[in-house]
Amino acid sequence: MRLSVSTAYRILVCCCLSYVISQFYRSANAVIGPDLMRELHLTPDDLGILTGAFFVTFAVSQIPVGIALDRWGPRNTMLVTMAIAFLGSLWFAAGDGLVELTMARVVLGFGCGALLTGPMVLFGRWFPPDRFATYSGILIAFGSLGVIASTAPLAWFSQAFGWRTAFHVTAGFTVLLMLLAWFTLRDNPEGTAPAAGKRESLAETIRGIGDVVRNRNFPYLFVIIFNAYATFITLLGLWSGPYLYDVHGLDTSARGNVLIFMAIGSAVGYFAWGPLDRIFNTRKWLIAVGAGTQLACFSAIILLPGLPVWLVGGLLTLMALMNGSSVMIFAHARSVFPPALAGRGITTLNIGTMGGAAFQQILTGYLMGWLTPAGGHPDETAYRIVFGVQAALLAAALAYYLRVPDAKPNDAVQS
């Protein structure tokens, strides 16, 4: 048993390190976006398409990834997708235009498709059910080191060596993580039965996705997951950098400093929110508090023009901290689906996570392009309109989600 526990925690560490690289790839454009626009003559809507391409592919990948997780196991699935991410990083480093960079982001999106859901399936097999939110929070919090790396450190590295070199280096890290996963990951504790999906036919495995979608709680969970993470990552990963440049005149280094506070706030938030479901015995109302506070911060930026940069930075950091509540959505979902559908359940919902991010990034990219004068830069009013659209989507999603029954972790332990 001691060996099994030791293996479980080695798996936790490996999963956390692997998720770092996924977070880096998805967030890097916030800092290097202005450099890409200047060097490759991209427009704001080009940047929205380029950034959103990762999330579109990530979302589409969740169907085959979910089937693979339940049928062939998290270990094999994660190894294959990390190899794809390695190729995508090399392609992005060599890209010389919108089409090439967009295609590279497409490959990166698929390559990172199992680095969140794969670990969550493993946690469901290796740890008690009431600890799922805690370990998922640790995973996402640790993964936020990738977001942190994509802020001030990436800004410094890009200025010193160029953004292309940065992606060559991250490709090397991806190979190292593949080797670590090869030697560390195990699908099931020793002596336990393999997942039921391995005993299903391929047709039965595919039909399981229909069982997930027909679950009566699925629409509520899908709508909130479609908007909660999307609102935050569209801000952090796309518009916060240009906003701080266009409205507050911050250079690359100063933008990176503000963004690193957001990234740190996000990491602390995920770590802090994870255990709260056991303390308060609720997941639904923790999500409501977190999303509601983010809406309040958004409202201040939208409704109060001319805010000083220190206050804007504080509001953005508080939003990042409150975004940690979104880990409860996965915990809520994990309690809804049976073990045999765990991979397909989490990945089908995760289509909403990345699909929502892609939708918001492409939508706001076109909207920002429409609001920006030809040859100029968007002004504060343009950003307030774009942020207002994001806030309205999150508010509507939260109102709909609140109709779902709560999922209380302490009740699950007693049963």
Secondary structure, DSSP 8 states (H G I E B T S, - for coil): -HHHHHHHHHHHHHHHHHHHHHHHHHHTHHHHHHHHHHHHT--HHHHHHHHHHHHHHHHHHHHHHHHHHHHH-HHHHHHHHHHHHHHHHHHHHH--SHHHHHHHHHHHHHHTTTTTHHHHHHHHHHS-GGGHHHHHHHHHHHHHHHHHHTTHHHHHHHHHH-HHHHHHHHHHHHHHHHHHHHHH--SS-TTS---GGGGS-HHHHHHHHHHHHHSTTHHHHHHHHHHHHHHHHHIIIIIHHHHHHHTT---HHHHHHHHHHHHHHHHHHHHHHTTHHHHHT-SHHHHHHHHHHHHHHHHHHHHSTT--HHHHHHHHHHHHHHGGGGHHHHHHHHHHS-GGGHHHHHHHHHHHHHHHHHHHHHHHHHHHHHHS-TTS---HHHHHHHHHHHHHHHHHHHHHHTTS----HHHHHH-
